[in-house]
């Protein structure tokens, strides 16, 4: 650099070169992170999304069964029906809790 520039221009040009080198490094790092994010988005749809949908479907089924059992308890007329349906409802609640804790 000193061979091509005048003495008074060397320091500002060297400073500018170091700034541009750091900017280039930041841009390369950004591109690497951007590629990784795009790769993750592509893989999410093919790998993780299917699992997510399956887990959500299982959760919705268990919740619907629990809600139906709760409705049955509320609709029961006799004490015997209430007790029997309450036991079924408790089982559904336990299944629901297991499903929630599993995911």
Biopython code that builds the backbone (N, CA, C, O; Angstrom):
import numpy as np
from Bio.PDB.StructureBuilder import StructureBuilder

atoms = [
    (1, "UNK", "N", (0.824, -1.190, 0.000)),
    (1, "UNK", "CA", (0.000, 0.000, 0.000)),
    (1, "UNK", "C", (0.865, 1.251, 0.000)),
    (1, "UNK", "O", (0.557, 2.231, -0.677)),
    (2, "UNK", "N", (1.949, 1.208, 0.763)),
    (2, "UNK", "CA", (2.819, 2.382, 0.846)),
    (2, "UNK", "C", (3.538, 2.646, -0.470)),
    (2, "UNK", "O", (3.879, 3.790, -0.768)),
    (3, "UNK", "N", (3.770, 1.609, -1.255)),
    (3, "UNK", "CA", (4.487, 1.784, -2.512)),
    (3, "UNK", "C", (3.625, 2.486, -3.559)),
    (3, "UNK", "O", (4.155, 3.115, -4.475)),
    (4, "UNK", "N", (2.316, 2.387, -3.434)),
    (4, "UNK", "CA", (1.429, 2.941, -4.455)),
    (4, "UNK", "C", (0.805, 4.278, -4.077)),
    (4, "UNK", "O", (0.331, 5.004, -4.950)),
    (5, "UNK", "N", (0.798, 4.613, -2.788)),
    (5, "UNK", "CA", (0.134, 5.840, -2.339)),
    (5, "UNK", "C", (1.128, 6.800, -1.706)),
    (5, "UNK", "O", (2.225, 6.425, -1.294)),
    (6, "UNK", "N", (0.706, 8.029, -1.648)),
    (6, "UNK", "CA", (1.518, 9.036, -0.963)),
    (6, "UNK", "C", (1.463, 8.774, 0.537)),
    (6, "UNK", "O", (0.538, 8.129, 1.030)),
    (7, "UNK", "N", (2.466, 9.283, 1.261)),
    (7, "UNK", "CA", (2.587, 9.050, 2.703)),
    (7, "UNK", "C", (1.334, 9.485, 3.468)),
    (7, "UNK", "O", (0.894, 8.779, 4.375)),
    (8, "UNK", "N", (0.761, 10.623, 3.117)),
    (8, "UNK", "CA", (-0.384, 11.131, 3.875)),
    (8, "UNK", "C", (-1.688, 10.380, 3.565)),
    (8, "UNK", "O", (-2.665, 10.556, 4.291)),
    (9, "UNK", "N", (-1.736, 9.567, 2.536)),
    (9, "UNK", "CA", (-2.949, 8.828, 2.152)),
    (9, "UNK", "C", (-2.960, 7.393, 2.678)),
    (9, "UNK", "O", (-4.000, 6.736, 2.646)),
    (10, "UNK", "N", (-1.834, 6.906, 3.155)),
    (10, "UNK", "CA", (-1.731, 5.500, 3.558)),
    (10, "UNK", "C", (-2.630, 5.196, 4.753)),
    (10, "UNK", "O", (-3.359, 4.204, 4.723)),
    (11, "UNK", "N", (-2.602, 6.013, 5.798)),
    (11, "UNK", "CA", (-3.383, 5.746, 7.011)),
    (11, "UNK", "C", (-4.893, 5.749, 6.736)),
    (11, "UNK", "O", (-5.574, 4.808, 7.143)),
    (12, "UNK", "N", (-5.446, 6.776, 6.057)),
    (12, "UNK", "CA", (-6.898, 6.733, 5.791)),
    (12, "UNK", "C", (-7.319, 5.555, 4.908)),
    (12, "UNK", "O", (-8.382, 4.970, 5.116)),
    (13, "UNK", "N", (-6.487, 5.210, 3.928)),
    (13, "UNK", "CA", (-6.822, 4.084, 3.052)),
    (13, "UNK", "C", (-6.745, 2.770, 3.830)),
    (13, "UNK", "O", (-7.583, 1.890, 3.631)),
    (14, "UNK", "N", (-5.767, 2.624, 4.699)),
    (14, "UNK", "CA", (-5.652, 1.412, 5.513)),
    (14, "UNK", "C", (-6.859, 1.286, 6.446)),
    (14, "UNK", "O", (-7.390, 0.192, 6.636)),
    (15, "UNK", "N", (-7.285, 2.406, 7.025)),
    (15, "UNK", "CA", (-8.459, 2.400, 7.897)),
    (15, "UNK", "C", (-9.705, 2.005, 7.101)),
    (15, "UNK", "O", (-10.522, 1.213, 7.569)),
    (16, "UNK", "N", (-9.842, 2.557, 5.903)),
    (16, "UNK", "CA", (-10.974, 2.229, 5.038)),
    (16, "UNK", "C", (-10.948, 0.749, 4.649)),
    (16, "UNK", "O", (-11.995, 0.102, 4.600)),
    (17, "UNK", "N", (-9.766, 0.217, 4.374)),
    (17, "UNK", "CA", (-9.640, -1.210, 4.033)),
    (17, "UNK", "C", (-10.071, -2.094, 5.199)),
    (17, "UNK", "O", (-10.756, -3.097, 4.996)),
    (18, "UNK", "N", (-9.676, -1.731, 6.413)),
    (18, "UNK", "CA", (-10.069, -2.539, 7.570)),
    (18, "UNK", "C", (-11.579, -2.469, 7.797)),
    (18, "UNK", "O", (-12.194, -3.468, 8.169)),
    (19, "UNK", "N", (-12.183, -1.294, 7.576)),
    (19, "UNK", "CA", (-13.638, -1.161, 7.713)),
    (19, "UNK", "C", (-14.349, -2.023, 6.673)),
    (19, "UNK", "O", (-15.321, -2.709, 6.989)),
    (20, "UNK", "N", (-13.864, -1.986, 5.437)),
    (20, "UNK", "CA", (-14.480, -2.788, 4.378)),
    (20, "UNK", "C", (-14.300, -4.284, 4.626)),
    (20, "UNK", "O", (-15.200, -5.073, 4.336)),
    (21, "UNK", "N", (-13.137, -4.680, 5.163)),
    (21, "UNK", "CA", (-12.922, -6.097, 5.491)),
    (21, "UNK", "C", (-13.898, -6.560, 6.568)),
    (21, "UNK", "O", (-14.459, -7.652, 6.476)),
    (22, "UNK", "N", (-14.101, -5.722, 7.596)),
    (22, "UNK", "CA", (-15.042, -6.109, 8.651)),
    (22, "UNK", "C", (-16.472, -6.145, 8.108)),
    (22, "UNK", "O", (-17.253, -7.013, 8.498)),
    (23, "UNK", "N", (-16.828, -5.214, 7.212)),
    (23, "UNK", "CA", (-18.162, -5.235, 6.603)),
    (23, "UNK", "C", (-18.346, -6.490, 5.756)),
    (23, "UNK", "O", (-19.421, -7.089, 5.763)),
    (24, "UNK", "N", (-17.311, -6.892, 5.030)),
    (24, "UNK", "CA", (-17.390, -8.104, 4.215)),
    (24, "UNK", "C", (-17.560, -9.337, 5.097)),
    (24, "UNK", "O", (-18.317, -10.246, 4.758)),
    (25, "UNK", "N", (-16.854, -9.369, 6.230)),
    (25, "UNK", "CA", (-16.986, -10.497, 7.155)),
    (25, "UNK", "C", (-18.405, -10.562, 7.716)),
    (25, "UNK", "O", (-18.987, -11.641, 7.816)),
    (26, "UNK", "N", (-18.957, -9.411, 8.079)),
    (26, "UNK", "CA", (-20.324, -9.372, 8.599)),
    (26, "UNK", "C", (-21.310, -9.857, 7.539)),
    (26, "UNK", "O", (-22.246, -10.593, 7.849)),
    (27, "UNK", "N", (-21.102, -9.447, 6.299)),
    (27, "UNK", "CA", (-21.993, -9.874, 5.214)),
    (27, "UNK", "C", (-21.904, -11.376, 4.983)),
    (27, "UNK", "O", (-22.926, -12.025, 4.760)),
    (28, "UNK", "N", (-20.687, -11.947, 5.033)),
    (28, "UNK", "CA", (-20.536, -13.399, 4.869)),
    (28, "UNK", "C", (-21.239, -14.143, 5.999)),
    (28, "UNK", "O", (-21.927, -15.136, 5.763)),
    (29, "UNK", "N", (-21.063, -13.657, 7.233)),
    (29, "UNK", "CA", (-21.742, -14.296, 8.364)),
    (29, "UNK", "C", (-23.260, -14.244, 8.195)),
    (29, "UNK", "O", (-23.958, -15.219, 8.473)),
    (30, "UNK", "N", (-23.758, -13.102, 7.741)),
    (30, "UNK", "CA", (-25.195, -12.961, 7.512)),
    (30, "UNK", "C", (-25.681, -13.935, 6.448)),
    (30, "UNK", "O", (-26.741, -14.541, 6.602)),
    (31, "UNK", "N", (-24.919, -14.090, 5.373)),
    (31, "UNK", "CA", (-25.314, -15.011, 4.308)),
    (31, "UNK", "C", (-25.345, -16.452, 4.805)),
    (31, "UNK", "O", (-26.231, -17.224, 4.439)),
    (32, "UNK", "N", (-24.374, -16.808, 5.637)),
    (32, "UNK", "CA", (-24.345, -18.168, 6.189)),
    (32, "UNK", "C", (-25.568, -18.405, 7.067)),
    (32, "UNK", "O", (-26.214, -19.448, 6.970)),
    (33, "UNK", "N", (-25.886, -17.435, 7.926)),
    (33, "UNK", "CA", (-27.060, -17.571, 8.791)),
    (33, "UNK", "C", (-28.347, -17.598, 7.969)),
    (33, "UNK", "O", (-29.276, -18.341, 8.284)),
    (34, "UNK", "N", (-28.396, -16.788, 6.919)),
    (34, "UNK", "CA", (-29.579, -16.743, 6.062)),
    (34, "UNK", "C", (-29.789, -18.088, 5.379)),
    (34, "UNK", "O", (-30.915, -18.583, 5.313)),
    (35, "UNK", "N", (-28.714, -18.681, 4.872)),
    (35, "UNK", "CA", (-28.824, -19.999, 4.235)),
    (35, "UNK", "C", (-29.312, -21.048, 5.226)),
    (35, "UNK", "O", (-30.137, -21.899, 4.894)),
    (36, "UNK", "N", (-28.788, -20.973, 6.454)),
    (36, "UNK", "CA", (-29.207, -21.937, 7.472)),
    (36, "UNK", "C", (-30.693, -21.774, 7.796)),
    (36, "UNK", "O", (-31.400, -22.765, 7.973)),
    (37, "UNK", "N", (-31.162, -20.547, 7.874)),
    (37, "UNK", "CA", (-32.584, -20.303, 8.152)),
    (37, "UNK", "C", (-33.465, -20.818, 7.020)),
    (37, "UNK", "O", (-34.503, -21.431, 7.269)),
    (38, "UNK", "N", (-33.060, -20.576, 5.797)),
    (38, "UNK", "CA", (-33.831, -21.056, 4.645)),
    (38, "UNK", "C", (-33.848, -22.583, 4.621)),
    (38, "UNK", "O", (-34.879, -23.192, 4.336)),
    (39, "UNK", "N", (-32.709, -23.196, 4.919)),
    (39, "UNK", "CA", (-32.630, -24.661, 4.973)),
    (39, "UNK", "C", (-33.572, -25.201, 6.050)),
    (39, "UNK", "O", (-34.261, -26.200, 5.841)),
    (40, "UNK", "N", (-33.594, -24.527, 7.207)),
    (40, "UNK", "CA", (-34.483, -24.957, 8.291)),
    (40, "UNK", "C", (-35.948, -24.839, 7.862)),
    (40, "UNK", "O", (-36.748, -25.731, 8.146)),
    (41, "UNK", "N", (-36.299, -23.758, 7.190)),
    (41, "UNK", "CA", (-37.677, -23.598, 6.725)),
    (41, "UNK", "C", (-38.068, -24.698, 5.743)),
    (41, "UNK", "O", (-39.187, -25.208, 5.791)),
    (42, "UNK", "N", (-37.158, -25.060, 4.864)),
    (42, "UNK", "CA", (-37.448, -26.140, 3.910)),
    (42, "UNK", "C", (-37.626, -27.472, 4.627)),
    (42, "UNK", "O", (-38.536, -28.239, 4.314)),
    (43, "UNK", "N", (-36.761, -27.736, 5.577)),
    (43, "UNK", "CA", (-36.825, -29.009, 6.296)),
    (43, "UNK", "C", (-38.008, -29.051, 7.255)),
    (43, "UNK", "O", (-38.553, -30.124, 7.515)),
    (44, "UNK", "N", (-38.411, -27.903, 7.782)),
    (44, "UNK", "CA", (-39.530, -27.870, 8.722)),
    (44, "UNK", "C", (-40.782, -28.453, 8.083)),
    (44, "UNK", "O", (-41.487, -29.251, 8.701)),
    (45, "UNK", "N", (-41.054, -28.056, 6.856)),
    (45, "UNK", "CA", (-42.265, -28.526, 6.193)),
    (45, "UNK", "C", (-42.216, -30.024, 5.935)),
    (45, "UNK", "O", (-43.230, -30.709, 6.075)),
    (46, "UNK", "N", (-41.062, -30.534, 5.565)),
    (46, "UNK", "CA", (-40.982, -31.951, 5.219)),
    (46, "UNK", "C", (-40.801, -32.854, 6.433)),
    (46, "UNK", "O", (-41.199, -34.018, 6.391)),
    (47, "UNK", "N", (-40.215, -32.349, 7.507)),
    (47, "UNK", "CA", (-39.936, -33.212, 8.659)),
    (47, "UNK", "C", (-40.782, -32.863, 9.882)),
    (47, "UNK", "O", (-41.560, -33.688, 10.361)),
    (48, "UNK", "N", (-40.629, -31.661, 10.375)),
    (48, "UNK", "CA", (-41.229, -31.309, 11.656)),
    (48, "UNK", "C", (-42.722, -31.014, 11.556)),
    (48, "UNK", "O", (-43.463, -31.268, 12.506)),
    (49, "UNK", "N", (-43.169, -30.490, 10.437)),
    (49, "UNK", "CA", (-44.571, -30.097, 10.321)),
    (49, "UNK", "C", (-45.497, -31.302, 10.409)),
    (49, "UNK", "O", (-46.561, -31.222, 11.024)),
    (50, "UNK", "N", (-45.103, -32.417, 9.802)),
    (50, "UNK", "CA", (-45.932, -33.621, 9.854)),
    (50, "UNK", "C", (-46.096, -34.094, 11.296)),
    (50, "UNK", "O", (-47.197, -34.453, 11.715)),
    (51, "UNK", "N", (-45.018, -34.093, 12.041)),
    (51, "UNK", "CA", (-45.073, -34.491, 13.442)),
    (51, "UNK", "C", (-45.946, -33.532, 14.238)),
    (51, "UNK", "O", (-46.734, -33.952, 15.085)),
    (52, "UNK", "N", (-45.799, -32.250, 13.960)),
    (52, "UNK", "CA", (-46.602, -31.241, 14.645)),
    (52, "UNK", "C", (-48.088, -31.447, 14.383)),
    (52, "UNK", "O", (-48.897, -31.373, 15.307)),
    (53, "UNK", "N", (-48.449, -31.704, 13.142)),
    (53, "UNK", "CA", (-49.856, -31.920, 12.787)),
    (53, "UNK", "C", (-50.387, -33.190, 13.449)),
    (53, "UNK", "O", (-51.511, -33.204, 13.950)),
    (54, "UNK", "N", (-49.591, -34.249, 13.454)),
    (54, "UNK", "CA", (-50.020, -35.498, 14.094)),
    (54, "UNK", "C", (-50.234, -35.297, 15.588)),
    (54, "UNK", "O", (-51.233, -35.759, 16.139)),
    (55, "UNK", "N", (-49.308, -34.614, 16.244)),
    (55, "UNK", "CA", (-49.451, -34.365, 17.677)),
    (55, "UNK", "C", (-50.664, -33.496, 17.975)),
    (55, "UNK", "O", (-51.377, -33.730, 18.950)),
    (56, "UNK", "N", (-50.897, -32.493, 17.133)),
    (56, "UNK", "CA", (-52.058, -31.624, 17.340)),
    (56, "UNK", "C", (-53.349, -32.404, 17.144)),
    (56, "UNK", "O", (-54.316, -32.193, 17.875)),
    (57, "UNK", "N", (-53.375, -33.301, 16.165)),
    (57, "UNK", "CA", (-54.572, -34.109, 15.920)),
    (57, "UNK", "C", (-54.846, -35.042, 17.105)),
    (57, "UNK", "O", (-55.991, -35.183, 17.536)),
    (58, "UNK", "N", (-53.798, -35.674, 17.627)),
    (58, "UNK", "CA", (-53.964, -36.536, 18.806)),
    (58, "UNK", "C", (-54.477, -35.727, 19.987)),
    (58, "UNK", "O", (-55.370, -36.165, 20.712)),
    (59, "UNK", "N", (-53.902, -34.537, 20.175)),
    (59, "UNK", "CA", (-54.326, -33.663, 21.267)),
    (59, "UNK", "C", (-55.803, -33.307, 21.122)),
    (59, "UNK", "O", (-56.553, -33.366, 22.096)),
    (60, "UNK", "N", (-56.219, -32.942, 19.923)),
    (60, "UNK", "CA", (-57.618, -32.564, 19.701)),
    (60, "UNK", "C", (-58.564, -33.738, 19.935)),
    (60, "UNK", "O", (-59.661, -33.553, 20.462)),
    (61, "UNK", "N", (-58.147, -34.948, 19.548)),
    (61, "UNK", "CA", (-58.988, -36.121, 19.768)),
    (61, "UNK", "C", (-59.148, -36.410, 21.257)),
    (61, "UNK", "O", (-60.251, -36.690, 21.725)),
    (62, "UNK", "N", (-58.049, -36.340, 21.995)),
    (62, "UNK", "CA", (-58.103, -36.610, 23.431)),
    (62, "UNK", "C", (-58.930, -35.538, 24.133)),
    (62, "UNK", "O", (-59.705, -35.843, 25.040)),
    (63, "UNK", "N", (-58.769, -34.291, 23.719)),
    (63, "UNK", "CA", (-59.539, -33.201, 24.326)),
    (63, "UNK", "C", (-61.028, -33.356, 24.028)),
    (63, "UNK", "O", (-61.866, -33.126, 24.900)),
    (64, "UNK", "N", (-61.356, -33.745, 22.800)),
    (64, "UNK", "CA", (-62.762, -33.944, 22.445)),
    (64, "UNK", "C", (-63.371, -35.085, 23.261)),
    (64, "UNK", "O", (-64.515, -34.990, 23.706)),
    (65, "UNK", "N", (-62.613, -36.156, 23.458)),
    (65, "UNK", "CA", (-63.102, -37.277, 24.271)),
    (65, "UNK", "C", (-63.323, -36.835, 25.711)),
    (65, "UNK", "O", (-64.307, -37.222, 26.341)),
    (66, "UNK", "N", (-62.402, -36.021, 26.234)),
    (66, "UNK", "CA", (-62.544, -35.519, 27.603)),
    (66, "UNK", "C", (-63.770, -34.609, 27.709)),
    (66, "UNK", "O", (-64.530, -34.701, 28.673)),
    (67, "UNK", "N", (-63.960, -33.742, 26.731)),
    (67, "UNK", "CA", (-65.117, -32.846, 26.750)),
    (67, "UNK", "C", (-66.428, -33.628, 26.658)),
    (67, "UNK", "O", (-67.408, -33.282, 27.317)),
    (68, "UNK", "N", (-66.441, -34.673, 25.849)),
    (68, "UNK", "CA", (-67.643, -35.501, 25.726)),
    (68, "UNK", "C", (-67.938, -36.220, 27.043)),
    (68, "UNK", "O", (-69.096, -36.321, 27.447)),
    (69, "UNK", "N", (-66.904, -36.715, 27.708)),
    (69, "UNK", "CA", (-67.100, -37.382, 29.001)),
    (69, "UNK", "C", (-67.616, -36.387, 30.035)),
    (69, "UNK", "O", (-68.464, -36.735, 30.857)),
    (70, "UNK", "N", (-67.122, -35.174, 30.004)),
    (70, "UNK", "CA", (-67.603, -34.140, 30.933)),
    (70, "UNK", "C", (-69.072, -33.829, 30.652)),
    (70, "UNK", "O", (-69.866, -33.660, 31.578)),
    (71, "UNK", "N", (-69.420, -33.755, 29.392)),
    (71, "UNK", "CA", (-70.813, -33.514, 29.015)),
    (71, "UNK", "C", (-71.701, -34.659, 29.501)),
    (71, "UNK", "O", (-72.809, -34.426, 29.983)),
    (72, "UNK", "N", (-71.217, -35.892, 29.374)),
    (72, "UNK", "CA", (-71.985, -37.046, 29.844)),
    (72, "UNK", "C", (-72.217, -36.978, 31.349)),
    (72, "UNK", "O", (-73.295, -37.332, 31.826)),
    (73, "UNK", "N", (-71.215, -36.526, 32.100)),
    (73, "UNK", "CA", (-71.373, -36.397, 33.554)),
    (73, "UNK", "C", (-72.452, -35.364, 33.858)),
    (73, "UNK", "O", (-73.285, -35.574, 34.739)),
    (74, "UNK", "N", (-72.439, -34.264, 33.140)),
    (74, "UNK", "CA", (-73.440, -33.215, 33.383)),
    (74, "UNK", "C", (-74.852, -33.678, 33.007)),
    (74, "UNK", "O", (-75.829, -33.232, 33.608)),
    (75, "UNK", "N", (-74.961, -34.561, 32.026)),
    (75, "UNK", "CA", (-76.269, -35.025, 31.568)),
    (75, "UNK", "C", (-76.808, -36.203, 32.383)),
    (75, "UNK", "O", (-77.965, -36.592, 32.217)),
    (76, "UNK", "N", (-75.983, -36.767, 33.254)),
    (76, "UNK", "CA", (-76.413, -37.922, 34.043)),
    (76, "UNK", "C", (-77.538, -37.519, 34.989)),
    (76, "UNK", "O", (-77.539, -36.419, 35.543)),
    (77, "UNK", "N", (-78.503, -38.436, 35.164)),
    (77, "UNK", "CA", (-79.682, -38.138, 35.982)),
    (77, "UNK", "C", (-79.603, -38.767, 37.370)),
    (77, "UNK", "O", (-79.989, -38.141, 38.357)),
    (78, "UNK", "N", (-79.113, -39.986, 37.449)),
    (78, "UNK", "CA", (-79.093, -40.671, 38.741)),
    (78, "UNK", "C", (-77.684, -40.636, 39.330)),
    (78, "UNK", "O", (-76.703, -40.377, 38.633)),
    (79, "UNK", "N", (-77.614, -40.900, 40.616)),
    (79, "UNK", "CA", (-76.334, -40.909, 41.313)),
    (79, "UNK", "C", (-75.423, -41.995, 40.759)),
    (79, "UNK", "O", (-74.214, -41.797, 40.638)),
    (80, "UNK", "N", (-76.001, -43.132, 40.426)),
    (80, "UNK", "CA", (-75.213, -44.237, 39.881)),
    (80, "UNK", "C", (-74.592, -43.848, 38.533)),
    (80, "UNK", "O", (-73.420, -44.127, 38.278)),
    (81, "UNK", "N", (-75.380, -43.208, 37.685)),
    (81, "UNK", "CA", (-74.859, -42.755, 36.395)),
    (81, "UNK", "C", (-73.759, -41.714, 36.587)),
    (81, "UNK", "O", (-72.737, -41.740, 35.901)),
    (82, "UNK", "N", (-73.980, -40.806, 37.521)),
    (82, "UNK", "CA", (-72.984, -39.750, 37.777)),
    (82, "UNK", "C", (-71.664, -40.366, 38.215)),
    (82, "UNK", "O", (-70.602, -39.990, 37.719)),
    (83, "UNK", "N", (-71.732, -41.325, 39.154)),
    (83, "UNK", "CA", (-70.509, -41.958, 39.651)),
    (83, "UNK", "C", (-69.779, -42.709, 38.540)),
    (83, "UNK", "O", (-68.561, -42.597, 38.402)),
    (84, "UNK", "N", (-70.526, -43.468, 37.756)),
    (84, "UNK", "CA", (-69.917, -44.248, 36.683)),
    (84, "UNK", "C", (-69.289, -43.332, 35.623)),
    (84, "UNK", "O", (-68.174, -43.573, 35.158)),
    (85, "UNK", "N", (-70.014, -42.293, 35.258)),
    (85, "UNK", "CA", (-69.506, -41.376, 34.237)),
    (85, "UNK", "C", (-68.372, -40.498, 34.777)),
    (85, "UNK", "O", (-67.498, -40.070, 34.023)),
    (86, "UNK", "N", (-68.393, -40.236, 36.075)),
    (86, "UNK", "CA", (-67.300, -39.462, 36.674)),
    (86, "UNK", "C", (-65.995, -40.247, 36.621)),
    (86, "UNK", "O", (-64.927, -39.673, 36.407)),
    (87, "UNK", "N", (-66.083, -41.563, 36.818)),
    (87, "UNK", "CA", (-64.887, -42.403, 36.717)),
    (87, "UNK", "C", (-64.355, -42.377, 35.286)),
    (87, "UNK", "O", (-63.149, -42.261, 35.071)),
    (88, "UNK", "N", (-65.253, -42.484, 34.313)),
    (88, "UNK", "CA", (-64.832, -42.416, 32.911)),
    (88, "UNK", "C", (-64.221, -41.051, 32.593)),
    (88, "UNK", "O", (-63.223, -40.948, 31.880)),
    (89, "UNK", "N", (-64.841, -40.015, 33.138)),
    (89, "UNK", "CA", (-64.312, -38.662, 32.915)),
    (89, "UNK", "C", (-62.911, -38.528, 33.508)),
    (89, "UNK", "O", (-62.030, -37.924, 32.896)),
    (90, "UNK", "N", (-62.709, -39.086, 34.691)),
    (90, "UNK", "CA", (-61.393, -39.013, 35.333)),
    (90, "UNK", "C", (-60.340, -39.737, 34.491)),
    (90, "UNK", "O", (-59.206, -39.271, 34.386)),
    (91, "UNK", "N", (-60.705, -40.859, 33.898)),
    (91, "UNK", "CA", (-59.779, -41.571, 33.013)),
    (91, "UNK", "C", (-59.424, -40.722, 31.795)),
    (91, "UNK", "O", (-58.267, -40.672, 31.378)),
    (92, "UNK", "N", (-60.425, -40.057, 31.233)),
    (92, "UNK", "CA", (-60.178, -39.193, 30.070)),
    (92, "UNK", "C", (-59.283, -38.015, 30.446)),
    (92, "UNK", "O", (-58.434, -37.599, 29.657)),
    (93, "UNK", "N", (-59.474, -37.478, 31.652)),
    (93, "UNK", "CA", (-58.624, -36.372, 32.114)),
    (93, "UNK", "C", (-57.182, -36.846, 32.257)),
    (93, "UNK", "O", (-56.250, -36.129, 31.891)),
    (94, "UNK", "N", (-56.997, -38.051, 32.789)),
    (94, "UNK", "CA", (-55.642, -38.592, 32.925)),
    (94, "UNK", "C", (-54.994, -38.816, 31.561)),
    (94, "UNK", "O", (-53.808, -38.535, 31.388)),
    (95, "UNK", "N", (-55.757, -39.316, 30.597)),
    (95, "UNK", "CA", (-55.224, -39.474, 29.240)),
    (95, "UNK", "C", (-54.854, -38.121, 28.640)),
    (95, "UNK", "O", (-53.830, -37.984, 27.970)),
    (96, "UNK", "N", (-55.694, -37.133, 28.888)),
    (96, "UNK", "CA", (-55.421, -35.782, 28.389)),
    (96, "UNK", "C", (-54.139, -35.231, 29.010)),
    (96, "UNK", "O", (-53.310, -34.644, 28.315)),
    (97, "UNK", "N", (-53.978, -35.421, 30.318)),
    (97, "UNK", "CA", (-52.758, -34.953, 30.988)),
    (97, "UNK", "C", (-51.519, -35.660, 30.450)),
    (97, "UNK", "O", (-50.476, -35.032, 30.264)),
    (98, "UNK", "N", (-51.628, -36.964, 30.199)),
    (98, "UNK", "CA", (-50.501, -37.699, 29.623)),
    (98, "UNK", "C", (-50.137, -37.152, 28.247)),
    (98, "UNK", "O", (-48.961, -36.978, 27.927)),
    (99, "UNK", "N", (-51.158, -36.883, 27.438)),
    (99, "UNK", "CA", (-50.911, -36.350, 26.096)),
    (99, "UNK", "C", (-50.246, -34.975, 26.178)),
    (99, "UNK", "O", (-49.336, -34.671, 25.406)),
    (100, "UNK", "N", (-50.702, -34.156, 27.111)),
    (100, "UNK", "CA", (-50.107, -32.815, 27.267)),
    (100, "UNK", "C", (-48.664, -32.900, 27.744)),
    (100, "UNK", "O", (-47.812, -32.151, 27.266)),
    (101, "UNK", "N", (-48.383, -33.789, 28.667)),
    (101, "UNK", "CA", (-47.026, -33.909, 29.204)),
    (101, "UNK", "C", (-46.081, -34.589, 28.225)),
    (101, "UNK", "O", (-44.871, -34.368, 28.275)),
    (102, "UNK", "N", (-46.624, -35.416, 27.335)),
    (102, "UNK", "CA", (-45.790, -36.126, 26.366)),
    (102, "UNK", "C", (-45.218, -35.167, 25.334)),
    (102, "UNK", "O", (-44.088, -35.347, 24.882)),
    (103, "UNK", "N", (-45.980, -34.158, 24.960)),
    (103, "UNK", "CA", (-45.533, -33.238, 23.912)),
    (103, "UNK", "C", (-44.882, -32.093, 24.512)),
    (103, "UNK", "O", (-44.431, -31.196, 23.801)),
]
sb = StructureBuilder()
sb.init_structure("model")
sb.init_model(0)
sb.init_chain("A")
sb.init_seg("    ")
for serial, (resi, resn, name, xyz) in enumerate(atoms, 1):
    if name == "N":
        sb.init_residue(resn, " ", resi, " ")
    sb.init_atom(name, np.array(xyz, "f"), 0.0, 1.0, " ", f" {name:<3s}", serial, name[0])
structure = sb.get_structure()
